[in-house]
């Protein structure tokens, strides 16, 4: 604005209007942006970028016909400057516009030009181009052609580092396999998609939390040292003042008693803080000791299984090969669940887990959880029943409720026998609370085990049968998240007669 108000030359004005138009477009103020671009003289050396920008404005406003007009105006200038990224984006935009206008022949022409722009190099734009072509065929119900490009995009994504594109291609393949009815493959692709989106970040967050705790403990110690130094200086000042003061024996005696009392009090405070810090360090060391043991066991089991897998491949024993693959998948899933629970537990302990309570439809949530665990249920031929009333709405944090349901259903499947039965049902206690029961026909547990699981403690411990039960982290996490949602948790069980996991949670008023 300063340049425009100072009557600059024509070229400077053009640059000012261009950058104002670009900034307003980024702010989604499309009408004002068009006004600025319209003020640029057509002799401006980058006028092809102006046409391209106006085309983008019409594109964002879904006026695809006008958008194509301006994109085609910009095409010659973009091609002359030979910036492959700009050319790729232009062809992609034109192709998508024609796709929205149902002009499939032209859409296919530009999308394929985008895909073939640089066939020897595998870049993000090449992967996106193949995704666009796949979506183009998918919109016309040409599934076979669409699947070819979805598979090609997925294969190409292996050679790039963009995690968003990796997640998108894996998710697309999951949708393709779901439509084909191959739910096992679909689940594999969905897990890969979720891993690209969450797993790496989750691991980074876990170690970040550990590093943060270490730094926090050091900072607290340094604070204590500084406080002690200040207190020692204060005590020295008091002693010197008393020493040089010409006061009576009674005043000296009273001052001495006072100083002694303060010293004892401070010593007690320091001792309490030291004991608390020792407890926290012990809990942290115990947590990482248990988790590292489980992770090492899982990795070692996976390593052993992979060795058997290599040997089995040489002998071509396909039955044993199939069992080893299933075993590897089970070990990987268990390790991933442990890491996921550890992340949420650490965030909960450090008060970094965000809770937002809202009204949620209980029946729909359980349906979604059932869908996610369908392959595991089918693998053990377990019958699942969702008997929850469709009229019940809970006032809870949705993400933490899903974590609780996932852990409890995972445990129910783990401790159920072949051809077992699991069911969700509810009991309405009063107008404010509702009981949700997860009942299975599995191996059950003794009263001593129930009492140990329900004991209130922040520490984790290994159970008697560590090969089956593990750290108990999942159930500890469930108890704490139910409590955070103003609920309560009970267990009813008998050995070899199944288990009932009972939650009492608030209903929406």
C-alpha positions as CSV (number, residue, x, y, z in Angstrom):
1,X,0.0,0.0,0.0
2,X,2.9,2.4,0.7
3,X,4.3,1.7,-2.8
4,X,0.9,2.2,-4.5
5,X,0.3,5.4,-2.6
6,X,3.7,6.8,-3.6
7,X,2.8,6.7,-7.4
8,X,5.5,4.2,-8.5
9,X,6.3,3.1,-12.0
10,X,4.0,0.7,-13.9
11,X,6.1,-2.4,-13.3
12,X,6.2,-1.8,-9.5
13,X,2.4,-1.3,-9.5
14,X,1.9,-4.6,-11.3
15,X,4.1,-6.4,-8.7
16,X,2.2,-4.7,-5.8
17,X,-1.2,-5.7,-7.3
18,X,0.0,-9.3,-8.0
19,X,1.3,-9.8,-4.4
20,X,-1.9,-8.3,-2.9
21,X,-4.0,-10.5,-5.1
22,X,-2.0,-13.6,-4.2
23,X,-2.2,-12.7,-0.5
24,X,-6.0,-12.1,-0.6
25,X,-6.4,-15.5,-2.4
26,X,-4.5,-17.2,0.4
27,X,-6.9,-15.5,2.9
28,X,-9.8,-17.0,0.8
29,X,-11.0,-13.4,-0.1
30,X,-11.7,-14.4,-3.7
31,X,-13.7,-11.4,-4.8
32,X,-11.1,-8.9,-3.5
33,X,-8.3,-11.0,-5.0
34,X,-10.0,-10.8,-8.5
35,X,-10.1,-7.1,-8.3
36,X,-6.4,-6.9,-7.6
37,X,-5.5,-9.2,-10.4
38,X,-7.7,-7.3,-12.8
39,X,-5.7,-4.1,-12.1
40,X,-2.5,-5.7,-13.5
41,X,-1.4,-4.5,-17.0
42,X,-1.3,-7.2,-19.6
43,X,2.2,-6.2,-20.5
44,X,3.4,-7.6,-17.2
45,X,6.1,-10.1,-17.9
46,X,4.5,-12.8,-15.6
47,X,1.0,-12.2,-16.8
48,X,0.6,-16.0,-17.4
49,X,0.8,-16.4,-13.6
50,X,-2.1,-13.8,-13.3
51,X,-4.2,-15.9,-15.7
52,X,-3.3,-19.1,-13.7
53,X,-4.2,-17.4,-10.4
54,X,-7.6,-16.1,-11.7
55,X,-8.2,-19.7,-13.0
56,X,-7.5,-20.9,-9.4
57,X,-10.0,-18.4,-8.0
58,X,-12.8,-19.7,-10.3
59,X,-11.7,-23.3,-9.4
60,X,-12.1,-22.6,-5.7
61,X,-15.5,-21.1,-6.4
62,X,-16.4,-24.3,-8.4
63,X,-16.9,-22.2,-11.6
64,X,-15.0,-24.8,-13.6
65,X,-15.9,-23.6,-17.1
66,X,-14.3,-20.2,-16.4
67,X,-11.4,-21.8,-14.6
68,X,-10.6,-23.8,-17.7
69,X,-10.6,-20.7,-19.9
70,X,-8.0,-19.0,-17.7
71,X,-5.9,-22.1,-17.2
72,X,-5.7,-22.6,-21.0
73,X,-4.6,-18.9,-21.3
74,X,-1.8,-19.6,-18.8
75,X,-0.7,-22.8,-20.5
76,X,1.6,-21.3,-23.1
77,X,3.5,-19.2,-20.6
78,X,3.9,-22.0,-18.2
79,X,5.1,-24.4,-20.9
80,X,7.6,-21.7,-22.2
81,X,9.2,-21.4,-18.7
82,X,9.5,-25.2,-18.4
83,X,8.9,-25.5,-14.7
84,X,7.8,-29.1,-14.5
85,X,6.0,-28.7,-11.1
86,X,3.9,-25.8,-12.5
87,X,3.1,-27.8,-15.7
88,X,2.1,-30.8,-13.6
89,X,-0.2,-28.7,-11.3
90,X,-1.7,-27.0,-14.4
91,X,-2.6,-30.2,-16.1
92,X,-3.9,-31.7,-12.9
93,X,-6.2,-28.6,-12.4
94,X,-7.5,-28.7,-16.0
95,X,-8.1,-32.4,-15.8
96,X,-10.1,-32.1,-12.5
97,X,-12.2,-29.2,-13.9
98,X,-13.2,-31.3,-16.9
99,X,-13.9,-34.2,-14.6
100,X,-16.3,-32.0,-12.6
101,X,-18.0,-31.0,-15.8
102,X,-18.4,-34.7,-16.8
103,X,-16.3,-34.2,-19.9
104,X,-14.4,-37.4,-19.4
105,X,-12.5,-37.6,-22.7
106,X,-10.8,-34.2,-22.1
107,X,-10.3,-35.0,-18.4
108,X,-8.5,-38.2,-19.3
109,X,-6.3,-36.4,-21.8
110,X,-5.0,-33.8,-19.3
111,X,-4.7,-36.2,-16.4
112,X,-2.6,-38.6,-18.5
113,X,-0.5,-35.8,-19.8
114,X,0.2,-35.0,-16.1
115,X,1.1,-38.6,-15.3
116,X,3.4,-38.9,-18.4
117,X,5.1,-35.6,-17.9
118,X,8.3,-37.1,-16.4
119,X,7.9,-40.9,-16.5
120,X,11.6,-41.6,-15.6
121,X,11.5,-39.9,-12.2
122,X,9.2,-40.9,-9.4
123,X,8.0,-37.7,-7.7
124,X,5.1,-36.6,-5.6
125,X,3.4,-35.1,-8.6
126,X,3.6,-38.4,-10.5
127,X,2.0,-40.3,-7.6
128,X,-0.8,-37.6,-7.4
129,X,-1.3,-37.8,-11.1
130,X,-1.9,-41.6,-11.0
131,X,-4.3,-41.1,-8.0
132,X,-6.2,-38.5,-10.0
133,X,-6.5,-40.8,-13.1
134,X,-7.7,-43.7,-10.8
135,X,-10.4,-41.4,-9.2
136,X,-11.3,-40.3,-12.8
137,X,-12.0,-43.9,-13.8
138,X,-13.7,-44.7,-10.5
139,X,-16.1,-41.9,-11.0
140,X,-17.2,-43.5,-14.3
141,X,-17.5,-47.0,-12.6
142,X,-14.6,-48.3,-14.7
143,X,-13.3,-50.2,-11.8
144,X,-10.7,-52.3,-13.5
145,X,-8.9,-49.3,-15.0
146,X,-9.2,-47.4,-11.7
147,X,-7.7,-50.3,-9.7
148,X,-4.7,-50.4,-12.1
149,X,-3.9,-46.8,-11.4
150,X,-4.6,-47.1,-7.7
151,X,-2.2,-50.0,-7.6
152,X,0.4,-48.1,-9.6
153,X,0.1,-45.1,-7.3
154,X,0.6,-47.4,-4.3
155,X,3.6,-49.0,-5.8
156,X,5.2,-45.6,-6.8
157,X,4.6,-44.2,-3.3
158,X,7.1,-46.7,-1.9
159,X,9.9,-44.7,-3.5
160,X,8.9,-41.3,-2.0
161,X,9.2,-39.9,1.5
162,X,5.8,-38.0,1.6
163,X,3.9,-39.7,4.4
164,X,0.6,-38.1,3.5
165,X,0.8,-39.6,0.0
166,X,1.8,-43.0,1.4
167,X,-1.2,-42.9,3.7
168,X,-3.6,-41.8,0.9
169,X,-2.4,-44.6,-1.5
170,X,-2.7,-47.2,1.2
171,X,-6.2,-46.0,2.2
172,X,-7.3,-46.1,-1.5
173,X,-6.1,-49.7,-1.7
174,X,-8.1,-50.5,1.4
175,X,-11.3,-49.1,-0.1
176,X,-10.6,-51.0,-3.4
177,X,-10.2,-54.3,-1.5
178,X,-13.3,-53.6,0.6
179,X,-15.3,-53.1,-2.6
180,X,-13.9,-56.3,-3.9
181,X,-14.9,-58.1,-0.7
182,X,-11.4,-59.1,0.3
183,X,-11.6,-57.8,3.8
184,X,-8.3,-59.4,4.9
185,X,-6.3,-57.4,2.4
186,X,-8.4,-54.4,3.1
187,X,-7.5,-54.6,6.8
188,X,-3.8,-54.9,6.0
189,X,-4.0,-51.8,3.8
190,X,-6.0,-49.9,6.5
191,X,-3.4,-50.9,9.1
192,X,-0.6,-49.6,6.9
193,X,-2.6,-46.4,6.3
194,X,-3.0,-45.9,10.0
195,X,0.6,-46.7,10.7
196,X,1.8,-44.0,8.2
197,X,-0.6,-41.5,9.8
198,X,0.1,-42.4,13.5
199,X,2.8,-45.0,14.2
200,X,5.9,-42.9,13.5
201,X,4.4,-39.9,15.3
202,X,3.3,-42.0,18.2
203,X,6.8,-43.5,18.7
204,X,8.3,-40.0,18.5
205,X,5.8,-38.7,21.0
206,X,6.7,-41.6,23.4
207,X,10.4,-40.8,23.4
208,X,9.6,-37.1,23.5
209,X,7.6,-37.7,26.7
210,X,10.5,-39.7,28.2
211,X,12.9,-36.9,27.3
212,X,10.6,-34.3,28.6
213,X,10.2,-36.1,32.0
214,X,14.0,-36.4,32.3
215,X,14.5,-32.7,31.6
216,X,11.7,-31.8,34.0
217,X,13.3,-33.8,36.8
218,X,16.7,-32.1,36.2
219,X,15.0,-28.7,36.2
220,X,13.2,-29.4,39.4
221,X,16.4,-30.5,41.1
222,X,18.1,-27.3,40.0
223,X,15.2,-25.3,41.4
224,X,15.6,-27.1,44.7
225,X,19.3,-26.4,44.8
226,X,18.7,-22.7,44.1
227,X,16.0,-22.5,46.8
228,X,18.4,-24.2,49.3
229,X,21.1,-21.7,48.4
230,X,18.8,-18.8,49.0
231,X,17.6,-20.4,52.2
232,X,21.2,-20.9,53.4
233,X,22.0,-17.3,52.6
234,X,19.0,-16.2,54.6
235,X,20.0,-18.4,57.5
236,X,23.5,-17.1,57.5
237,X,22.2,-13.5,57.5
238,X,19.9,-14.4,60.4
239,X,22.8,-16.0,62.4
240,X,25.1,-13.0,61.7
241,X,22.4,-10.6,62.8
242,X,21.8,-12.5,66.0
243,X,25.5,-12.8,66.7
244,X,26.2,-9.1,66.4
245,X,23.0,-8.0,68.0
246,X,23.2,-6.9,71.6
247,X,20.1,-8.5,72.9
248,X,19.3,-10.5,76.0
249,X,19.7,-14.2,76.6
250,X,16.0,-14.8,76.2
251,X,15.9,-13.3,72.7
252,X,18.9,-15.3,71.7
253,X,17.3,-18.5,73.1
254,X,14.0,-17.7,71.3
255,X,15.8,-17.0,68.0
256,X,17.8,-20.2,68.3
257,X,14.6,-22.3,68.9
258,X,13.0,-20.6,65.9
259,X,15.9,-21.3,63.6
260,X,16.0,-24.9,64.7
261,X,12.3,-25.4,64.1
262,X,12.6,-23.9,60.6
263,X,15.6,-26.1,59.9
264,X,13.7,-29.2,60.9
265,X,10.6,-28.1,58.9
266,X,12.8,-27.4,55.8
267,X,14.5,-30.7,56.2
268,X,11.2,-32.6,56.3
269,X,10.0,-30.8,53.2
270,X,13.2,-31.6,51.3
271,X,13.0,-35.2,52.5
272,X,9.4,-35.5,51.3
273,X,10.3,-34.0,47.9
274,X,13.2,-36.4,47.6
275,X,11.0,-39.4,48.5
276,X,8.4,-38.3,45.9
277,X,11.1,-37.8,43.3
278,X,12.5,-41.2,44.1
279,X,9.0,-42.8,43.7
280,X,8.5,-41.1,40.4
281,X,11.9,-42.2,39.1
282,X,11.2,-45.7,40.3
283,X,7.8,-45.7,38.6
284,X,9.4,-44.5,35.4
285,X,12.2,-47.0,35.6
286,X,9.7,-49.8,36.3
287,X,7.5,-48.7,33.4
288,X,10.4,-48.7,30.9
289,X,11.8,-51.9,32.3
290,X,8.4,-53.7,31.8
291,X,7.8,-52.2,28.4
292,X,11.3,-52.8,27.1
293,X,11.0,-56.5,28.3
294,X,7.7,-56.9,26.4
295,X,9.0,-55.2,23.3
296,X,12.2,-57.2,23.3
297,X,10.2,-60.4,23.7
298,X,7.9,-59.4,20.8
299,X,10.8,-58.5,18.6
300,X,12.7,-61.6,19.5
301,X,9.6,-63.7,18.8
302,X,9.3,-61.9,15.4
303,X,12.9,-62.5,14.7
304,X,12.6,-66.3,15.5
305,X,9.4,-66.5,13.4
306,X,11.1,-64.8,10.5
307,X,13.9,-67.3,10.6
308,X,11.4,-70.1,10.5
309,X,9.7,-68.3,7.7
310,X,12.9,-68.2,5.6
311,X,13.4,-71.9,6.2
312,X,9.8,-72.7,5.3
313,X,10.1,-70.8,2.0
314,X,13.0,-73.1,1.0
315,X,11.0,-76.2,1.8
316,X,7.8,-74.7,0.2
317,X,5.6,-76.0,3.1
318,X,2.7,-73.6,2.4
319,X,0.6,-74.7,5.4
320,X,3.3,-73.9,7.8
321,X,4.1,-70.7,5.9
322,X,0.6,-69.5,6.3
323,X,0.7,-70.2,10.1
324,X,4.0,-68.3,10.4
325,X,2.5,-65.3,8.5
326,X,-0.5,-65.3,10.8
327,X,1.8,-65.5,13.8
328,X,4.0,-62.6,12.6
329,X,0.8,-60.5,12.1
330,X,-0.4,-61.3,15.6
331,X,3.0,-60.4,17.2
332,X,3.1,-57.1,15.2
333,X,-0.5,-56.2,16.2
334,X,0.3,-56.9,19.9
335,X,3.4,-54.8,19.8
336,X,1.5,-51.9,18.1
337,X,-1.3,-52.1,20.7
338,X,1.3,-52.0,23.5
339,X,2.9,-48.8,22.0
340,X,-0.5,-47.2,21.4
341,X,-1.6,-47.9,25.0
342,X,1.8,-46.7,26.3
343,X,1.5,-43.4,24.4
344,X,-2.0,-42.7,25.8
345,X,-1.0,-43.8,29.3
346,X,2.1,-41.4,29.2
347,X,0.0,-38.5,27.9
348,X,-2.6,-39.2,30.7
349,X,0.0,-39.3,33.4
350,X,1.6,-36.0,32.3
351,X,-1.8,-34.3,31.8
352,X,-1.3,-33.7,28.1
353,X,-4.2,-35.8,26.9
354,X,-7.0,-33.6,25.6
355,X,-10.5,-34.4,26.8
356,X,-13.6,-32.9,25.1
357,X,-16.9,-34.2,26.4
358,X,-19.9,-34.3,24.0
359,X,-23.0,-36.3,23.3
360,X,-22.2,-39.6,21.4
361,X,-24.5,-42.3,20.1
362,X,-23.4,-45.5,21.9
363,X,-24.9,-48.0,19.4
364,X,-23.0,-46.4,16.5
365,X,-19.7,-46.4,18.4
366,X,-19.9,-50.1,19.2
367,X,-20.9,-50.8,15.5
368,X,-17.6,-49.1,14.4
369,X,-15.5,-51.0,17.0
370,X,-17.1,-54.3,15.8
371,X,-16.2,-53.4,12.2
372,X,-12.6,-52.8,13.2
373,X,-12.3,-56.1,15.0
374,X,-14.3,-58.2,12.5
375,X,-11.2,-60.1,11.1
376,X,-10.1,-61.1,14.6
377,X,-13.7,-62.3,15.5
378,X,-13.9,-64.3,12.3
379,X,-10.4,-65.8,12.9
380,X,-11.6,-67.4,16.2
381,X,-15.2,-67.8,14.9
382,X,-16.5,-65.8,17.8
383,X,-20.2,-64.6,17.7
384,X,-20.6,-60.9,18.4
385,X,-23.9,-59.3,19.4
386,X,-24.6,-55.6,19.8
387,X,-27.6,-55.5,22.1
388,X,-27.2,-51.9,23.1
389,X,-30.3,-49.7,22.9
390,X,-30.3,-47.4,19.9
391,X,-31.8,-44.6,22.0
392,X,-28.9,-44.2,24.4
393,X,-26.6,-41.1,24.2
394,X,-23.6,-40.8,26.5
395,X,-21.9,-37.5,27.6
396,X,-18.2,-38.5,27.3
397,X,-15.0,-37.9,25.5
398,X,-15.4,-39.8,22.2
399,X,-11.7,-40.7,21.6
400,X,-11.1,-42.0,25.1
401,X,-14.4,-44.0,25.0
402,X,-13.1,-45.7,21.7
403,X,-9.8,-46.5,23.4
404,X,-11.7,-48.2,26.4
405,X,-13.9,-50.2,24.1
406,X,-11.0,-51.3,21.9
407,X,-8.9,-52.5,24.8
408,X,-11.8,-54.4,26.5
409,X,-13.0,-56.0,23.2
410,X,-9.4,-57.0,22.4
411,X,-9.1,-58.6,25.9
412,X,-12.4,-60.4,25.4
413,X,-11.3,-61.8,22.1
414,X,-7.8,-62.7,23.4
415,X,-9.2,-64.7,26.4
416,X,-12.1,-66.3,24.5
417,X,-12.0,-69.8,23.1
418,X,-12.8,-70.9,19.5
419,X,-16.6,-70.6,18.8
420,X,-17.1,-68.3,21.8
421,X,-19.6,-65.5,22.2
422,X,-19.1,-61.8,23.0
423,X,-21.9,-59.3,23.5
424,X,-22.4,-55.7,24.4
425,X,-25.6,-54.7,26.3
426,X,-26.8,-51.9,28.6
427,X,-28.8,-51.5,31.8
428,X,-30.3,-48.1,32.6
429,X,-29.7,-47.3,36.3
430,X,-31.4,-43.9,36.5
431,X,-31.9,-40.8,34.4
432,X,-28.2,-39.8,34.8
433,X,-26.2,-43.0,34.4
434,X,-26.1,-46.1,32.3
435,X,-24.3,-49.4,32.7
436,X,-22.5,-50.8,29.6
437,X,-21.6,-54.5,30.0
438,X,-19.1,-56.4,27.8
439,X,-19.7,-60.1,28.4
440,X,-17.7,-63.0,27.0
441,X,-17.7,-66.8,27.4
442,X,-13.9,-67.1,27.8
443,X,-11.6,-68.5,30.4
444,X,-12.6,-66.1,33.2
445,X,-10.5,-65.2,36.2
446,X,-10.3,-65.8,40.0
447,X,-11.4,-63.2,42.6
448,X,-7.8,-62.6,43.5
449,X,-7.0,-61.6,39.9
450,X,-10.1,-59.3,39.9
451,X,-9.0,-57.6,43.1
452,X,-5.5,-57.1,41.8
453,X,-6.7,-55.6,38.5
454,X,-9.1,-53.2,40.3
455,X,-6.6,-52.0,42.8
456,X,-5.9,-48.3,42.6
457,X,-2.3,-47.7,41.7
458,X,-0.2,-45.7,39.2
459,X,2.5,-48.4,39.0
460,X,2.4,-51.3,36.6
461,X,3.4,-54.8,37.5
462,X,4.0,-58.1,35.8
463,X,1.3,-60.7,36.4
464,X,1.8,-64.4,37.2
465,X,1.2,-65.5,33.6
466,X,3.1,-62.8,31.8
467,X,3.0,-64.6,28.5
468,X,-0.8,-64.1,28.3
469,X,-1.5,-61.1,30.5
470,X,1.5,-58.8,29.8
471,X,1.9,-55.5,31.7
472,X,-1.8,-54.8,32.4
473,X,-1.3,-51.4,30.8
474,X,-4.5,-51.6,28.7
475,X,-6.8,-52.2,31.7
476,X,-5.0,-49.5,33.8
477,X,-5.6,-47.1,30.9
478,X,-9.3,-48.1,30.7
479,X,-9.8,-47.5,34.4
480,X,-8.2,-44.1,34.3
481,X,-10.1,-42.9,31.2
482,X,-13.4,-44.2,32.6
483,X,-12.6,-42.2,35.8
484,X,-11.8,-39.1,33.7
485,X,-15.2,-39.4,32.1
486,X,-16.9,-39.4,35.6
487,X,-17.6,-43.1,35.4
488,X,-16.9,-46.3,37.4
489,X,-15.6,-49.7,36.5
490,X,-16.4,-53.2,37.8
491,X,-15.5,-56.8,36.9
492,X,-17.6,-60.0,37.4
493,X,-16.0,-63.3,36.5
494,X,-15.6,-67.0,37.4
495,X,-12.9,-69.3,36.2
496,X,-13.9,-71.1,32.9
497,X,-17.3,-69.3,33.0
498,X,-16.6,-66.1,31.3
499,X,-16.2,-62.4,32.3
500,X,-18.3,-59.3,32.5
501,X,-16.6,-55.9,32.2
502,X,-19.1,-53.3,33.6
503,X,-18.8,-49.6,33.1
504,X,-21.1,-47.0,34.6
505,X,-21.0,-43.8,32.5
506,X,-23.1,-40.5,32.4
507,X,-25.9,-40.1,29.9
508,X,-26.6,-37.0,27.9
509,X,-29.0,-34.8,29.8
